[in-house]
Amino acid sequence: MRVDALPLASEFVEHFAAEGIEELYPPQAAAVEAGVCEGGNVVAAVPTASGKTFVAELALLTADGPGLYVCPLRALAREKFEEFDRLPGVDAGISTGDFDSAAADLAGKDIVVATSEKVDSAIRNGAEWVDDLACVVVDEVHLLGAAGRGPTLEVTLATLRRRAPDVQIVALSATVDNPEDIAEWLDAELVESTWRPVDLRVGVHADGSVRFDDGTDAAVPVDTADPATNPDTEVTAELVRGAVADGGQALAFVRSRREAEALAERLTDERLPSVVDAAGASDSGDGADGPDAADATHERGEDAGMDAAAVAEEIREAGGTETGDRLAEAAAWGVAFHHAGLSSDHRALVERAFRERRLSVICATPTLAAGVNVPARRVVVRDQQRYAGSGYEWLPVLEVHQMCGRAGRPHLDPYGEAVLVAGDEAGRTELWDRYVTADAEAVESKLRDPAALRTHTLALVATGFAASQADVLDAFAGTFYASRTPNPDLGGDVGDAIASLIDDDLLAATGDGGIEATALGEQVSRQYVTPDTGVELLAALRTVATMAPEHVTELTAFEVICDTPDMVDTYLGNAERAEIYQFARSHAAELTTGMTEADDFEGWLESVKTARILTEWVDGASVEELVESYRIGPGDLESRIERAEWLLGAADALAEVLGVEMPALASARAKL
């Protein structure tokens, strides 16, 4: 099926032709046959790189009105916004932050790109542009099964369909075990395919060879006799080196930030040939000891070295932290690491440079696999377990499949390879059964979680969608949970949620047996904080009202918001515990929680540490100073500043409803 045969305006046909898109991939053709260009609901469960974005564009460009593209990650949202904004004559908008904003400026946009949380917030704040939508595309819809964000996506979709019953829904998913259940819920045609534009073979390495699922074996001998080396790391380095030497790029997935940086440092020792000169045009001998850009230029070929030097310089210009310096040093050799501790600018630079083939390899934590477009010739999954509080647990099958799906770049690679690293033959058998031949998990709703029910029950009442328990249950009847549960008796759970919200003074019973949101409940919902965070903020603000005004400082403001479920935890190491304890003692008069009053003392100390970091930030400390002093990454600081701005605004709005005067909230927010 040809693009010029589709019901697209000529300028779009020309635009896609200029990008080399003239013939549809089989899954795209199947989506057209399923009615994606005619307003039909479609669920496309297809592999990575099989053309899901083009399916989304077909729906959005043929819809009879504005469109919405919902995706889980802000980085992915930015990437898609830029892609849609390049479409001729299309006015695209993006909304991923400022949770308390109604985003009225998005009205009139042809396509809006937003996270599900932002759409939910817009609905709660009465954004009228939501009612005008003709088409909603949901990327990564399998995240319905994710704890936390899954219920938000589920309820948001159910609410959109209630408000606009004729809206077209196009859901894009990785290959999961039960896509037909999602399609049934959305009254959609299912397009399910395993087709990929580049052949993918998946294998497991053990004892010097990789056994692939196509029946072939490849010898990858590695000397692991040195007790000072990690055998799995040496295997990974050899697999990466082989891919790059063959003219490809590689992604290597490991379990933690520290491991990602350590592997990147190890790979700089390989003096990898650049993807520019991997055919052997330049010598890749031992060269200088340090990863200096000039030395890299000499050793890896002038064109490749200029690319490497340019990437390293861009990284340095984007921020001069110790983490950034390590990243730049690695990038000078065509290697990068990628994890949540990097600043958003550094992560974006790494992703773009890799797509532009100016980097040969990225060493990453699994978060990179979740939707961002960074395909490679070979993917190596060194670690299949990660630490989860009390010990290590196996990664979900779907997560590993998404990593493997990054292998193979259309129009650039003749094939894609994904290799899992096992220690021995027994490990090979276990990984083979667990991941290579296993189907991804089924998507299951997490709506019944008590915290999720409290959050979405309050939102339904506060926004006027429900005025009784029966109304709440009626709204939940349109959810994925209800569609998959033979007798979805949420009555008792919703009743418990309503009772707890009444106890917390967020809901109130009316004389006719109904329910309504209190002024506090309305504000909690409008500010897009969870009820549990709202309750914590209200309790702290009531304490502030009893404190001497001279003791209510910006540290107080930060402690109020940091000791809530919606603030990201900051790790408290044993070596700094005593110092933070002493800090809390010396500033006790400024804190709303006494040292003997905290239910979770360790958790409270973590919140005090975060509050101290933010206080020093607004007092003028640099990113470099805070990163060095508190053992956090630039990205960690960035995320806490962003959340602090949101939560300070929420606390200020709640203080106004309570009648509590706390100017420190506004002054702290202004300084962020």
NORKAJO-V861545 format. One record per residue. RES is the residue in three letters. PHI is phi in whole degrees, -180 to 180 (none if undefined). OMEGA is omega in degrees with one decimal (none if undefined). Layout:
RES:PHI:OMEGA
RES:PHI:OMEGA
This chain:
MET:none:-176.9
ARG:-96:179.6
VAL:-64:-177.5
ASP:-72:175.0
ALA:-94:-177.7
LEU:-87:179.8
PRO:-77:179.2
LEU:-114:175.1
ALA:-62:-174.5
SER:-59:-178.9
GLU:-66:177.4
PHE:-75:177.3
VAL:-60:179.3
GLU:-66:179.4
HIS:-61:-179.4
PHE:-68:177.9
ALA:-62:179.0
ALA:-64:177.7
GLU:-94:177.4
GLY:83:-179.0
ILE:-105:-179.9
GLU:-123:177.7
GLU:-114:179.7
LEU:-82:169.6
TYR:-69:179.4
PRO:-52:178.3
PRO:-64:177.6
GLN:-68:177.3
ALA:-62:178.6
ALA:-65:177.8
ALA:-67:176.6
VAL:-63:178.9
GLU:-65:178.3
ALA:-81:174.3
GLY:102:-175.9
VAL:-65:178.1
CYS:-91:-176.4
GLU:-120:177.9
GLY:84:-178.3
GLY:-80:174.4
ASN:-75:-176.5
VAL:-138:168.6
VAL:-112:179.5
ALA:-109:177.8
ALA:-106:-172.6
VAL:-138:-177.2
PRO:-67:172.8
THR:-57:176.4
ALA:73:178.8
SER:-100:170.9
GLY:96:-179.3
LYS:-67:-178.4
THR:-63:178.8
PHE:-67:174.6
VAL:-60:177.7
ALA:-61:-179.2
GLU:-65:177.1
LEU:-60:179.7
ALA:-66:-175.9
LEU:-68:-176.4
LEU:-82:179.2
THR:-104:-179.7
ALA:-71:-178.8
ASP:-92:-179.3
GLY:149:-176.3
PRO:-64:179.8
GLY:-123:178.5
LEU:-128:176.5
TYR:-114:-176.5
VAL:-103:179.0
CYS:-139:-170.8
PRO:-82:-171.4
LEU:-115:179.9
ARG:-66:178.7
ALA:-63:178.0
LEU:-68:178.2
ALA:-61:179.1
ARG:-63:179.6
GLU:-61:-178.9
LYS:-70:177.1
PHE:-58:-179.5
GLU:-63:179.4
GLU:-68:-179.3
PHE:-70:-177.0
ASP:-69:176.5
ARG:-80:179.5
LEU:-65:-175.1
PRO:-62:175.7
GLY:76:-178.0
VAL:-96:176.8
ASP:-100:-177.1
ALA:-99:175.8
GLY:-132:-179.6
ILE:-135:-179.6
SER:-145:-178.3
THR:-134:-177.5
GLY:-128:179.7
ASP:50:-172.3
PHE:-60:-176.2
ASP:-94:-177.9
SER:-98:176.4
ALA:-80:176.8
ALA:54:-179.5
ALA:-63:-179.0
ASP:-68:178.7
LEU:-83:178.0
ALA:-61:179.0
GLY:92:176.2
LYS:-71:177.5
ASP:-72:179.3
ILE:-137:174.9
VAL:-111:174.9
VAL:-107:-175.3
ALA:-154:170.4
THR:-79:-179.7
SER:-63:178.5
GLU:-64:179.9
LYS:-68:177.5
VAL:-64:177.7
ASP:-59:178.6
SER:-62:179.7
ALA:-62:177.8
ILE:-62:-179.0
ARG:-64:-177.5
ASN:-94:172.3
GLY:76:178.9
ALA:-65:-174.2
GLU:-73:-177.7
TRP:-63:179.8
VAL:-63:-177.4
ASP:-72:-176.5
ASP:-93:-174.6
LEU:-67:174.9
ALA:-103:-176.3
CYS:-145:175.5
VAL:-125:175.3
VAL:-106:179.7
VAL:-115:177.7
ASP:-88:178.9
GLU:54:-174.5
VAL:-66:176.7
HIS:-64:176.9
LEU:-72:167.0
LEU:-53:-177.3
GLY:-90:-178.8
ALA:-87:176.1
ALA:-64:178.3
GLY:88:-175.0
ARG:-81:-178.9
GLY:-59:178.5
PRO:-59:178.1
THR:-64:177.9
LEU:-62:-177.6
GLU:-63:-177.8
VAL:-70:178.5
THR:-62:177.6
LEU:-63:179.2
ALA:-62:-179.5
THR:-69:177.7
LEU:-60:-179.1
ARG:-69:176.7
ARG:-70:-177.1
ARG:-74:-178.7
ALA:-134:-174.1
PRO:-59:-177.4
ASP:-94:-177.6
VAL:-66:177.5
GLN:-79:177.6
ILE:-114:174.0
VAL:-121:-176.4
ALA:-111:-178.4
LEU:-111:-173.7
SER:-139:164.9
ALA:-69:178.4
THR:-71:179.9
VAL:-125:-173.5
ASP:-77:-173.7
ASN:-134:179.2
PRO:-63:179.1
GLU:-64:177.5
ASP:-68:177.7
ILE:-66:179.3
ALA:-63:179.2
GLU:-63:179.4
TRP:-61:-175.9
LEU:-90:-177.2
ASP:53:-171.7
ALA:-121:170.0
GLU:-78:-179.3
LEU:-95:170.8
VAL:-111:-177.1
GLU:-122:-175.8
SER:-153:172.4
THR:-110:-177.1
TRP:-68:174.8
ARG:-132:178.8
PRO:-70:177.8
VAL:-126:179.3
ASP:-60:178.8
LEU:-122:170.2
ARG:-122:-175.4
VAL:-117:-178.7
GLY:-144:177.9
VAL:-128:177.5
HIS:-94:172.4
ALA:-160:173.4
ASP:52:171.0
GLY:86:178.8
SER:-150:175.0
VAL:-108:174.6
ARG:-102:-175.8
PHE:-99:-177.9
ASP:-77:174.2
ASP:-94:176.9
GLY:91:-179.4
THR:-97:175.0
ASP:-127:176.7
ALA:-133:178.8
ALA:-74:174.8
VAL:-134:-177.6
PRO:-70:-178.3
VAL:-137:177.1
ASP:-85:-179.4
THR:-114:-176.5
ALA:-75:-178.4
ASP:-69:-177.6
PRO:-66:179.8
ALA:-80:-178.7
THR:-107:175.0
ASN:-91:-175.7
PRO:-57:-179.0
ASP:-65:177.8
THR:-68:179.4
GLU:-66:175.4
VAL:-62:-179.9
THR:-60:179.9
ALA:-61:179.8
GLU:-68:178.4
LEU:-65:177.2
VAL:-66:-179.0
ARG:-58:-179.7
GLY:-64:180.0
ALA:-65:-178.3
VAL:-70:178.6
ALA:-61:-179.7
ASP:-89:176.6
GLY:94:-179.5
GLY:-107:173.1
GLN:-114:-177.2
ALA:-138:169.6
LEU:-116:178.0
ALA:-123:-177.3
PHE:-103:178.3
VAL:-131:-167.4
ARG:-82:-171.4
SER:-146:177.2
ARG:-60:-177.6
ARG:-60:179.8
GLU:-67:178.9
ALA:-63:179.8
GLU:-69:179.8
ALA:-65:179.0
LEU:-66:177.4
ALA:-62:177.6
GLU:-63:178.1
ARG:-62:-176.7
LEU:-73:174.7
THR:-64:176.8
ASP:-68:-179.4
GLU:-74:-175.1
ARG:49:-174.9
LEU:-61:171.0
PRO:-67:178.1
SER:-70:174.0
VAL:-65:177.7
VAL:-73:-173.0
ASP:-119:-175.0
ALA:-66:-180.0
ALA:-70:175.6
GLY:108:-178.1
ALA:-68:-179.1
SER:-129:179.3
ASP:-77:176.7
SER:-125:-179.4
GLY:-75:-173.0
ASP:-70:176.2
GLY:64:-176.9
ALA:-75:-178.2
ASP:-76:-174.0
GLY:-94:180.0
PRO:-81:178.9
ASP:-82:-174.7
ALA:-60:180.0
ALA:-67:177.0
ASP:-64:179.9
ALA:-63:178.3
THR:-61:-179.2
HIS:-62:-169.9
GLU:-86:-170.9
ARG:-110:179.4
GLY:98:-171.0
GLU:-63:-178.9
ASP:-62:-179.7
ALA:-63:-178.9
GLY:-64:177.1
MET:-62:175.9
ASP:-61:-178.4
ALA:-62:179.8
ALA:-63:-179.8
ALA:-66:178.3
VAL:-63:179.4
ALA:-59:-179.7
GLU:-67:177.3
GLU:-61:179.4
ILE:-65:179.4
ARG:-63:-179.2
GLU:-68:-178.2
ALA:-81:178.5
GLY:159:-172.9
GLY:-101:177.9
THR:-83:176.6
GLU:-61:177.5
THR:-62:178.2
GLY:-64:177.9
ASP:-64:178.3
ARG:-64:179.2
LEU:-64:-179.9
ALA:-64:179.4
GLU:-62:178.3
ALA:-69:-177.7
ALA:-63:177.7
ALA:-61:176.9
TRP:-106:177.4
GLY:81:-177.0
VAL:-119:176.3
ALA:-142:168.4
PHE:-117:-173.3
HIS:-147:176.7
HIS:-160:-174.2
ALA:-68:178.2
GLY:-76:175.9
LEU:-75:173.5
SER:-65:-179.6
SER:-63:177.8
ASP:-64:179.9
HIS:-66:178.3
ARG:-62:-179.7
ALA:-64:178.5
LEU:-63:179.3
VAL:-63:-178.4
GLU:-63:-177.8
ARG:-68:-179.3
ALA:-64:178.2
PHE:-69:178.2
ARG:-63:179.7
GLU:-84:178.3
ARG:63:175.0
ARG:-97:172.5
LEU:-123:-178.5
SER:-92:-173.7
VAL:-150:171.1
ILE:-120:171.9
CYS:-101:-167.3
ALA:-137:165.5
THR:-82:-173.3
PRO:-60:-177.8
THR:-59:-179.3
LEU:-65:-176.0
ALA:-79:-170.6
ALA:-86:168.3
GLY:109:-178.4
VAL:-72:-171.8
ASN:-82:176.8
VAL:-138:179.4
PRO:-74:-178.8
ALA:-147:177.1
ARG:-63:-177.5
ARG:-131:173.7
VAL:-112:177.1
VAL:-118:177.4
VAL:-104:-177.0
ARG:-71:-175.5
ASP:-113:178.9
GLN:-111:176.4
GLN:-129:174.2
ARG:-140:-177.9
TYR:-76:-178.0
ALA:-133:174.6
GLY:82:-175.7
SER:-106:-179.3
GLY:172:-179.0
TYR:-90:177.0
GLU:-133:179.7
TRP:-68:172.8
LEU:-68:174.6
PRO:-60:179.3
VAL:-59:-178.3
LEU:-59:-178.9
GLU:-65:178.7
VAL:-67:177.8
HIS:-62:178.3
GLN:-68:174.5
MET:-62:-178.7
CYS:-61:-178.7
GLY:-65:177.0
ARG:-75:-176.8
ALA:-82:175.9
GLY:102:-179.6
ARG:-102:178.5
PRO:-55:177.7
HIS:73:-179.5
LEU:-121:-176.6
ASP:-113:175.4
PRO:-74:-179.1
TYR:-165:173.0
GLY:-127:178.7
GLU:-128:172.9
ALA:-125:-175.9
VAL:-127:172.9
LEU:-95:-176.6
VAL:-98:177.1
ALA:-117:-177.9
GLY:-78:-176.2
ASP:-157:-177.4
GLU:-63:177.8
ALA:-64:177.2
GLY:-66:177.3
ARG:-61:-179.8
THR:-62:-179.0
GLU:-65:179.7
LEU:-67:178.4
TRP:-60:-178.2
ASP:-72:-174.9
ARG:-76:-171.7
TYR:-125:-171.8
VAL:-70:-177.7
THR:-98:-175.7
ALA:-85:172.7
ASP:-81:175.8
ALA:-65:-177.6
GLU:-63:173.2
ALA:-73:176.3
VAL:-84:-179.7
GLU:-126:-177.7
SER:-67:174.9
LYS:-111:-174.9
LEU:-63:-175.1
ARG:-74:176.1
ASP:-56:-175.9
PRO:-56:-179.7
ALA:-65:178.8
ALA:-66:179.6
LEU:-63:177.7
ARG:-62:-177.6
THR:-61:-172.8
HIS:-83:171.8
THR:-66:178.2
LEU:-60:-178.7
ALA:-62:-179.8
LEU:-62:-179.6
VAL:-74:-176.1
ALA:-65:-179.1
THR:-92:176.3
GLY:86:178.7
PHE:-80:-178.2
ALA:-145:178.2
ALA:-129:179.1
SER:-160:176.3
GLN:-62:179.0
ALA:-62:178.4
ASP:-65:178.7
VAL:-62:179.6
LEU:-64:178.3
ASP:-65:178.1
ALA:-66:179.4
PHE:-71:178.8
ALA:-65:179.3
GLY:-93:-176.5
THR:-88:175.2
PHE:-62:179.2
TYR:-57:-177.8
ALA:-64:-177.8
SER:-70:-176.7
ARG:-105:-177.6
THR:-113:-176.4
PRO:-54:177.2
ASN:-128:-172.9
PRO:-73:-177.8
ASP:-78:175.8
LEU:-92:-174.2
GLY:-53:-179.0
GLY:-65:-179.4
ASP:-67:178.4
VAL:-66:176.5
GLY:-60:177.5
ASP:-65:179.5
ALA:-63:179.9
ILE:-63:-179.9
ALA:-60:-179.3
SER:-69:177.8
LEU:-69:174.5
ILE:-67:177.8
ASP:-60:-178.6
ASP:-86:178.6
ASP:65:174.8
LEU:-100:171.9
LEU:-123:176.3
ALA:-138:176.1
ALA:-79:177.3
THR:-99:-174.2
GLY:-66:-177.0
ASP:-95:179.3
GLY:85:179.0
GLY:-93:177.6
ILE:-137:175.9
GLU:-146:178.3
ALA:-80:171.7
THR:-75:176.6
ALA:-60:178.0
LEU:-69:179.1
GLY:-63:177.7
GLU:-61:-178.1
GLN:-71:176.9
VAL:-60:-179.8
SER:-67:-177.9
ARG:-65:-179.7
GLN:-79:175.9
TYR:63:169.3
VAL:-101:178.3
THR:-70:176.5
PRO:-55:179.9
ASP:-64:175.7
THR:-67:177.5
GLY:-58:179.7
VAL:-64:179.3
GLU:-65:178.9
LEU:-63:-178.8
LEU:-64:178.8
ALA:-63:-179.8
ALA:-66:179.8
LEU:-66:176.5
ARG:-65:175.5
THR:-67:178.4
VAL:-56:-178.9
ALA:-63:-179.4
THR:-98:-175.8
MET:-87:174.1
ALA:-65:-175.7
PRO:-53:-177.8
GLU:-69:178.7
HIS:-93:-179.1
VAL:-91:-173.5
THR:-115:175.3
GLU:-67:172.5
LEU:-61:176.4
THR:-59:-179.0
ALA:-59:-178.8
PHE:-71:177.5
GLU:-65:178.5
VAL:-56:-175.2
ILE:-87:-176.1
CYS:-76:179.8
ASP:-91:179.6
THR:-135:179.5
PRO:-62:-176.7
ASP:-84:174.6
MET:-89:179.4
VAL:-69:177.6
ASP:-64:174.2
THR:-118:-175.5
TYR:-60:178.7
LEU:-113:-179.6
GLY:-78:-179.7
ASN:-59:-176.0
ALA:-68:-177.3
GLU:-105:-176.7
ARG:-60:-178.1
ALA:-63:-179.5
GLU:-65:179.2
ILE:-67:176.4
TYR:-60:-179.8
GLN:-66:176.9
PHE:-61:179.5
ALA:-62:179.3
ARG:-64:-175.8
SER:-73:179.0
HIS:-115:-174.4
ALA:-58:-177.5
ALA:-67:-178.5
GLU:-94:-175.2
LEU:-103:-177.6
THR:-84:178.2
THR:-112:177.2
GLY:-75:-174.7
MET:-66:178.2
THR:-101:-174.3
GLU:-103:-174.6
ALA:-70:176.5
ASP:-67:178.6
ASP:-122:-171.8
PHE:-63:-179.6
GLU:-64:177.9
GLY:-64:178.3
TRP:-67:176.7
LEU:-61:176.3
GLU:-61:179.5
SER:-68:176.4
VAL:-65:176.7
LYS:-60:179.3
THR:-62:179.3
ALA:-63:178.4
ARG:-65:178.5
ILE:-59:-178.3
LEU:-67:177.7
THR:-64:178.0
GLU:-65:178.0
TRP:-62:-178.4
VAL:-71:176.5
ASP:-85:172.3
GLY:112:177.0
ALA:-65:-179.2
SER:-86:175.4
VAL:-57:-178.3
GLU:-59:-179.1
GLU:-64:-177.4
LEU:-71:177.8
VAL:-61:-178.6
GLU:-72:-175.0
SER:-74:-169.2
TYR:-118:174.5
ARG:55:174.5
ILE:-121:176.8
GLY:-89:176.0
PRO:-55:178.5
GLY:-67:176.6
ASP:-64:178.4
LEU:-62:-179.7
GLU:-59:-177.7
SER:-68:-179.9
ARG:-73:175.9
ILE:-64:-179.8
GLU:-63:179.1
ARG:-67:179.4
ALA:-61:179.2
GLU:-61:178.5
TRP:-64:-174.7
LEU:-71:175.4
LEU:-64:176.1
GLY:-63:178.2
ALA:-65:179.7
ALA:-63:178.9
ASP:-64:178.7
ALA:-65:178.3
LEU:-69:177.8
ALA:-61:178.9
GLU:-65:178.1
VAL:-65:-180.0
LEU:-74:-174.3
GLY:81:179.1
VAL:-97:178.0
GLU:-90:178.7
MET:-146:-178.2
PRO:-60:-178.7
ALA:-62:179.0
LEU:-63:-178.6
ALA:-70:-178.2
SER:-69:177.5
ALA:-65:-179.5
ARG:-66:-179.2
ALA:-64:-177.7
LYS:-81:179.5
LEU:-65:none
